[in-house]
Amino acid sequence: MSKTLKETLSLQISALREEAKSIVKNHGKKTVDQVIIDQLYGGMRGIKGLICDTSSVGLDTGLIIRGIPILELTEKLPEEIFYLLLTGKLPAAEELKSLQSDLKKREEVPSYVWDVLNSTPKDSHPMVMFSAAILCMEKESEFRKLYDSGYSKDKLWEPMYEDCLNIIARAPQIAAFIYRKKFGKGDMIAPDSKLDWAGNFAKMLGIDDKDGTFAKLMRLYMVLHSDHEGGNASAFTNLVISSTLSDAYYSISGALNALSGPLHGLANQECLKFIVKMLNDIGHQPTDEEVTAYCQNLLDNGRVVSGYGHPVLRITDPRFTAFLEFGKAHLPDDSTFRLVKQLFEIVPDLLVKQGKAKDPWPNVDASSGSLLYHYGITEYEYYTVLFGVSRILGYSAQLIISRMMNFAIIRPKSVTTDWIKKQIAAD
Ligand code: HAX
């Protein structure tokens, strides 16, 4: 009989811990980076300061999950990606089935979550609702219960696993509830036990999907947004919170709050808003000249072009490419999608000419919203919730691994401006 995911992980633990111990013992004093003042004032960009084995993002490769480029994973299910993030290998058919049935068993959402969501003010942002729903389930935490009972630190990864799997299993239902409540779409749609995780989510959102392409998009969306190494703002927040031995409910809710900024996860909302506004302002499907003039005007007025640039990429984001290919295959004539393609032809040159952005290429947010819009999710305030549901896979994998590895509390050193001035004077 095949092993469960948890059994597979428990077999990996001692080798992983031994490897880390030996690296630190034998090479602990080796220098791997130097820090310059620019990086202190520039958001610690590029400083190598964390271990994260789930995925890596190369400047000229984009997202690579456990050695596999994301464009080679676009046909996989999100559950397979979660397994890959955690263990370093894709699951065999039986292993996938076992994970899917485990998630099914955990999907019942405590009823008080609906009360919390029903009592949020009508004008609350969907991300506030999502983060609050995750946080209010903290009282369910197995990690907290076992920590309080004096459970051995070496075994805390087990309740972390339980909490994370529970959150993953429940997130789609909570997110679908938020969509239907916030935007007046009618009653909650019950989960379907026969469907996969993302297919079920697509169904619970209530989008008309006779040919199943929306479910296909949701599977792709959940795969593409699942992880982006450990240093991005929300993943880092997640790791910082959990390094204090806070449980997954606190950590993931906090991570979602970091995801809610317009320079991070909220960019998908901003990007679609920008595209729809451009179509409305121009009043018709714009010509290349009109798109050029519109974007140039933004740049001349000190605004950013949403969906372009990235802190750690210097190429077209492969996740953008995957969505572009989906759009070409399924909605080539859609007007917002046509504008996405047009912007891709025009904006990089404008950014290069302006000479400020280090990365003039599109990121994932430049294309994702137009696809959702086409299938009827026109409420772009909701887009970051979809990103969040997917990224919970990565946050969870990183939390479980951090506890498996017993990583230390994160506590970098800050310095004062006076200290910096003294360093400069000493040269
Ligand atoms: N349009 C106009 N100017 C841009 C730009 C863009 N798309 N991208 C960068 N720049 C500008 C910056 O504003 C900055 O200007 P100042 O020196 O005047 O401050 C300059 O170019 C250098 O910035 P950078 O070093 O290239 O970029 P950062 O690493 O600081 O920031 C951002 C990366 C993604 C925040 C940035 O490119 C941006 O604001 N892009 C538009 C918003 C966006 O698409 N965000 C989504 C990012 C993907 C993500 O994380 N999703 O979760």
Boltz pocket constraint, residues with backbone or C-beta under 6 A from the ligand:
constraints:
  - pocket:
      binder: B
      contacts: [[A, 262], [A, 263], [A, 264], [A, 265], [A, 266], [A, 267], [A, 299], [A, 303], [A, 304], [A, 305], [A, 306], [A, 307], [A, 308], [A, 309], [A, 310], [A, 311], [A, 312], [A, 351], [A, 356], [A, 357], [A, 358], [A, 359], [A, 363], [A, 364], [A, 365]]
      max_distance: 6.0
